[in-house]
Amino acid sequence: MRGLLAPLIKLVVFLVVTFLFTYVLAATISNASFGDTDSYNAIFKDVTGLEQGDDVRIAGVRVGTVGDIKIVRRVGRPSVAEVSFSVEKSRPLPLDVQARLRYRNLVGQRYLDIEQGPGTTNKMLAPGGTIPIQHTRPAVDLTVLFQGFQPLVQGLNANEINQLSLEIIQTLQGEGGALQLLFTHLASLTSALADKDQLIGDVIDNLTKVLTTLGERDNELSQLIIQLRTFIHGLAGDRTTIGNAIDGINKLATSTAGLLTQVRGPFAKDVVDITKLAKNLNANTGTIKFVLHQLAPTVAGLIRTASYGSWFNFFLCSASGQVTLLPGQKPLQIAPPTNAPPRCQ
């Protein structure tokens, strides 16, 4: 029996310690509070993103959790949100307490931050009391915030944008320790812009020259626009004529294509015949040259002969031949004269 007592004690101690650690872990995961708490209420204009079970913190230390969230409708005024939350009894709230919604991270998780008001008072807020809307502040609107920083973050990569955004939120929420890191990233960004100062300056100078030139040519540009408008208006007025002309051109192209198709065979034959003719002319080059040399004086003589009327006058300088008068007789010989007339010489 004594031999079983020691292992049994060790088992009990192990189970107790395991149970305690499990309870603490479960309480941490479920955001549960330890000890007695007091409940309070707070009126907000906007509680977007706040969930039941989110932290309630004082000076960054978790002291409670957020309870129910409900909408309160007011006659003639915008609706508001009433948030109930619990705070440890050991931390009573002053009457001028301020309640603010802050971002825990960029995912959008929020927590309720409780802080001392601007005044000093010894009066405490009774448990179950309500913090009025004048003493509450909603979370920062990230949409408006990041739209304002959009020109700055265009030169950063995704990781730098996330880091800069987180530091901006922390700084705007009163965490001054992140201000130095914020300025460091802004300095890095401005340095990157300064490195491209020459390029930016050249772009601005070129743009200035372009705008100056356009300004000096204002009348010409106006006339160009007016003439272009008139031209387009004229084209629009003649769109029917232009369409008909395009149809006519299409028909002409079709007819031309058909004509070329029909003459293709004869044209090919003519090309072959012209090639043969060129070869024949080339082979008789000497004869062609002689004819061309003799053509001019021959034509001149014919022109003089035909100048007397619609006939030709010829002077017979000489003639030769033979004439047979009767069958069986010797032919009569005709010989040219021995003395030619002067005009025939």
Sequence and secondary structure as in RCSB ss.txt:
>XXXX:A:sequence
MRGLLAPLIKLVVFLVVTFLFTYVLAATISNASFGDTDSYNAIFKDVTGLEQGDDVRIAGVRVGTVGDIKIVRRV
GRPSVAEVSFSVEKSRPLPLDVQARLRYRNLVGQRYLDIEQGPGTTNKMLAPGGTIPIQHTRPAVDLTVLFQGFQ
PLVQGLNANEINQLSLEIIQTLQGEGGALQLLFTHLASLTSALADKDQLIGDVIDNLTKVLTTLGERDNELSQLI
IQLRTFIHGLAGDRTTIGNAIDGINKLATSTAGLLTQVRGPFAKDVVDITKLAKNLNANTGTIKFVLHQLAPTVA
GLIRTASYGSWFNFFLCSASGQVTLLPGQKPLQIAPPTNAPPRCQ
>XXXX:A:secstr
 HHHHHHHHHHHHHHHHHHHHHHHHHHHHTT   S EEEEEEEES  TT  TT EEEETTEEEEEEEEEEEEEET
TEEEEEEEEEEEETTS  BTT EEEEEESSTT  EEEEEE  SS    B  TT EE GGGEE    HHHHHHHTH
HHHTTS HHHHHHHHHHHHHHHTT GGGHHHHHHHHHHHHHHHHHTHHHHHHHHHHHHHHHHHHHHTHHHHHHHH
HHHHHHHHHHHHTHHHHHHHHHHHHHHHHHHHHHHHHHHHHHHHHHHHHHHHHHHHHHTHHHHHHHHHHHHHHHH
HHHHHGGGSSS         EEE  STTS  EEE   SS  GGG 
